[in-house]
Structure formats: structure tokens, C-alpha cells
Amino acid sequence: MSNKPKIVYQSKVQSFYNSISHFYSLISIVDNKAKNRGILFSRPKKGDKVLCIGFGLGEEIKKYNSFGCNTYGLEFSGGMIKSARKKNNLKNIIKGDTFNLPYRDNSFDIIYSCYMIDIFEKEDTISLLKEMRRTLKQEGKIVSVNNTFEKGIISKILIKYYLFLKDNIFRRMKTRPIIATDLFRKAGLKNIKNKKVFWASEAVVGFR
């Protein structure tokens, strides 16, 4: 995907999340268990500097703060930021471009995202992970909760049905199953591990 189509696609993603920001709290209930398991998988420590990208209503920011972390948030949807501030009174959150993070090199101990890297095309996801890696501290880690593939026959059928609906009926749906460990590896991340956190969902961690 060239730079111009990528910008157009990001604009469509922003438009989609702006449109659902007013009732996103109802949708996000489904994701809460996976989000929390992903945060625990990241093993946060008191004093860690954390960046949450695509934080939605900011529940993961609150969770990281409860561990004593210094947590920042970047969201590409202005509507989501308004809803997050209204619901959770969050600080240190900004609207920004995920592919050009407004942070210096070596800034964060943990960069966390949930159902975000599975929105973009493969090459763009690798570029995004490389940009995230740039802002990690030397021993820092990226943690992603994302859709993935299931091995069972019924699960495979359900995933194919979901993809059919996404591509042919509900075309504004963005997330899809990916093999995130391969993308982490191609982005230069090391010591990559993954763990199932929900049906067709995994948490993946990779170190700088």
C-alpha cells in the first residue's frame, strides 16, 4: 500500500471509530477480558512508562495506572478521545498519527495496543511496529492483543463467515485475523511470545 492509499485508509478508519465513539462502551464490553489479560501478559511494574495506542475509552490506561505506571495515550479518532475524557477524565492523551509517533527514541518501557495492528495491511503493520520499536527503551517491549486464527474446524468456519461479512456486508468492520508473531519478527522485535487471551484472540509480546 503506497503512502497516499495508506493516508486514505487511515482517514476511513478514523471516520469509522468517530461514528461509533458515542456507543463504544457497549461494544467494548466484549473486549474487556482480552484487554485485561493482555495487560497482565505485559507484566507492568511500578514506575514503567507506558504508551497505549488506539486506547478507545481508555480503560487500559486506567488499568496500567493502577499498577503505578506513568501512562500515556495516543488515539487517531477525535471522537474516541472526547468520549474517553468524558467517561474517565484521562490525562496525557493526544490525537496523533500512529505511523509517525510524536515521541522521542527510547521513551517507553511498554507500548500496548488492543485490536489495532490487525486493522492495517501487512506491510503497513510492519511499518507501524517499526515506528513503535523506535520509541521503546533498550529493554522495552511491544504488547498487542489482536485477532488470530483458530485450529478447530468449527472455529475456522466461523472465522471465514466473519471475513465474508466484513468484506461483503459490513464493509466498515476493520479488524481481521493475522499471524502477529511473523509481523513482530519482520519488524525486528526479539524474544517474541504469544498467549491466547480469548476466542480467536491472542496477546503477543516482543522486545526491542
FIPAKE-457286 format. One record per residue (C-alpha): x, y, z; residue in one letter. Coordinates in pm, whole numbers, plus 50000, padded with zeros to 5 digits. Example, Ala and Ser with C-alpha at 12.3 -4.5 7.8 and 13.67 -1.06 7.14 Angstrom:
BEGIN
NODE     px     py     pz  residu
NODE  51230  49550  50780       A
NODE  51367  49894  50714       S
//
This chain:
BEGIN
NODE     px     py     pz  residu
NODE  50000  50000  50000       M
NODE  50160  50330  49892       S
NODE  50168  50630  50124       N
NODE  49867  50802  49966       K
NODE  49630  50500  49988       P
NODE  49755  50444  50345       K
NODE  49654  50800  50437       I
NODE  49314  50749  50273       V
NODE  49268  50420  50462       Y
NODE  49362  50584  50794       Q
NODE  49102  50851  50723       S
NODE  48838  50580  50672       K
NODE  48941  50412  50998       V
NODE  48914  50745  51182       Q
NODE  48571  50804  51032       S
NODE  48454  50458  51140       F
NODE  48567  50498  51502       Y
NODE  48435  50853  51521       N
NODE  48095  50719  51416       S
NODE  48083  50456  51693       I
NODE  48252  50658  51970       S
NODE  47921  50758  52132       H
NODE  47817  50398  52199       F
NODE  48158  50230  52203       Y
NODE  48120  50146  52573       S
NODE  47853  49892  52476       L
NODE  48073  49734  52209       I
NODE  48391  49727  52417       S
NODE  48235  49506  52686       I
NODE  48316  49210  52460       V
NODE  48684  49308  52454       D
NODE  48740  49372  52824       N
NODE  48857  49023  52920       K
NODE  49110  49010  52635       A
NODE  49231  49363  52715       K
NODE  49293  49285  53080       N
NODE  49467  48957  53004       R
NODE  49689  49137  52754       G
NODE  49786  49394  53016       I
NODE  49874  49122  53266       L
NODE  50076  48947  52993       F
NODE  50285  49265  52960       S
NODE  50390  49235  53328       R
NODE  50382  49605  53415       P
NODE  50587  49735  53708       K
NODE  50553  50045  53921       K
NODE  50728  50334  53751       G
NODE  50708  50189  53399       D
NODE  50647  50446  53128       K
NODE  50367  50307  52912       V
NODE  50211  50417  52583       L
NODE  49866  50289  52488       C
NODE  49794  50332  52116       I
NODE  49434  50326  51997       G
NODE  49311  50331  52355       F
NODE  48938  50369  52284       G
NODE  48769  50481  52606       L
NODE  49093  50450  52800       G
NODE  49016  50151  53021       E
NODE  49365  50011  52961       E
NODE  49519  50344  53062       I
NODE  49334  50326  53394       K
NODE  49447  49966  53439       K
NODE  49814  50050  53381       Y
NODE  49785  50346  53617       N
NODE  49654  50109  53885       S
NODE  49991  49929  53866       F
NODE  50170  50257  53936       G
NODE  50276  50313  53575       C
NODE  50316  50652  53409       N
NODE  50074  50601  53123       T
NODE  50027  50800  52804       Y
NODE  49772  50752  52529       G
NODE  49764  50818  52155       L
NODE  49441  50780  51961       E
NODE  49373  50851  51593       F
NODE  48999  50912  51649       S
NODE  48899  51252  51782       G
NODE  48557  51114  51873       G
NODE  48714  50844  52088       M
NODE  48929  51100  52272       I
NODE  48622  51309  52356       K
NODE  48439  51001  52486       S
NODE  48744  50887  52685       A
NODE  48784  51225  52854       R
NODE  48415  51240  52932       K
NODE  48398  50890  53081       K
NODE  48735  50852  53252       N
NODE  48877  51205  53293       N
NODE  49209  51097  53145       L
NODE  49528  51300  53123       K
NODE  49833  51260  52897       N
NODE  49623  51160  52596       I
NODE  49653  51307  52247       I
NODE  49523  51263  51894       K
NODE  49803  51157  51663       G
NODE  49933  50959  51367       D
NODE  50021  50604  51464       T
NODE  50274  50583  51180       F
NODE  50458  50898  51295       N
NODE  50456  50885  51673       L
NODE  50527  51226  51832       P
NODE  50770  51078  52085       Y
NODE  51148  51062  52106       R
NODE  51356  50748  52065       D
NODE  51397  50534  52380       N
NODE  51088  50675  52554       S
NODE  50877  50382  52674       F
NODE  50908  50060  52873       D
NODE  50584  49920  52730       I
NODE  50380  50004  52421       I
NODE  50037  49841  52430       Y
NODE  49759  49815  52174       S
NODE  49438  49615  52158       C
NODE  49273  49517  51828       Y
NODE  49473  49785  51649       M
NODE  49755  49628  51446       I
NODE  49506  49390  51285       D
NODE  49332  49686  51120       I
NODE  49607  49756  50866       F
NODE  49758  49571  50572       E
NODE  50062  49350  50634       K
NODE  50336  49589  50513       E
NODE  50177  49883  50691       D
NODE  50156  49685  51014       T
NODE  50529  49609  50989       I
NODE  50599  49981  50936       S
NODE  50382  50062  51236       L
NODE  50563  49810  51457       L
NODE  50899  49952  51349       K
NODE  50784  50301  51445       E
NODE  50667  50170  51783       M
NODE  51001  49992  51827       R
NODE  51183  50322  51766       R
NODE  51025  50476  52076       T
NODE  51099  50178  52303       L
NODE  51370  50188  52566       K
NODE  51655  49942  52522       Q
NODE  51479  49667  52722       E
NODE  51130  49781  52626       G
NODE  50852  49567  52481       K
NODE  50555  49593  52249       I
NODE  50239  49409  52350       V
NODE  49950  49360  52110       S
NODE  49612  49199  52163       V
NODE  49483  49105  51819       N
NODE  49261  48869  51623       N
NODE  49424  48546  51517       T
NODE  49333  48214  51357       F
NODE  49184  47913  51536       E
NODE  49267  47550  51457       K
NODE  48932  47378  51512       G
NODE  48706  47310  51214       I
NODE  48409  47498  51361       I
NODE  48630  47792  51454       S
NODE  48775  47804  51103       K
NODE  48424  47810  50957       I
NODE  48321  48091  51193       L
NODE  48628  48295  51102       I
NODE  48559  48251  50730       K
NODE  48199  48360  50793       Y
NODE  48323  48668  50981       Y
NODE  48559  48758  50694       L
NODE  48275  48714  50444       F
NODE  48054  48950  50644       L
NODE  48338  49201  50680       K
NODE  48427  49203  50311       D
NODE  48078  49184  50161       N
NODE  47816  49319  50403       I
NODE  47962  49509  50698       F
NODE  48242  49667  50500       R
NODE  48325  49924  50767       R
NODE  48440  49647  51001       M
NODE  48819  49673  51011       K
NODE  48986  49403  51221       T
NODE  49078  49063  51082       R
NODE  49281  48756  51189       P
NODE  49659  48792  51148       I
NODE  49975  48599  51234       I
NODE  50123  48870  51455       A
NODE  50435  48679  51559       T
NODE  50559  48687  51198       D
NODE  50494  49061  51174       L
NODE  50676  49123  51503       F
NODE  50973  48927  51373       R
NODE  50984  49120  51044       K
NODE  50974  49446  51240       A
NODE  51295  49346  51419       G
NODE  51148  49253  51756       L
NODE  51305  48976  51963       K
NODE  51211  48714  52224       N
NODE  50860  48702  52081       I
NODE  50594  48512  52274       K
NODE  50219  48478  52239       N
NODE  49931  48361  52455       K
NODE  49565  48300  52384       K
NODE  49350  48553  52571       V
NODE  49006  48490  52421       F
NODE  48842  48303  52133       W
NODE  49036  48387  51815       A
NODE  49238  48643  52010       S
NODE  49594  48641  52137       E
NODE  49838  48864  52321       A
NODE  50180  48893  52157       V
NODE  50490  49042  52319       V
NODE  50817  49131  52151       G
NODE  51125  49305  52289       F
NODE  51344  49566  52128       R
//
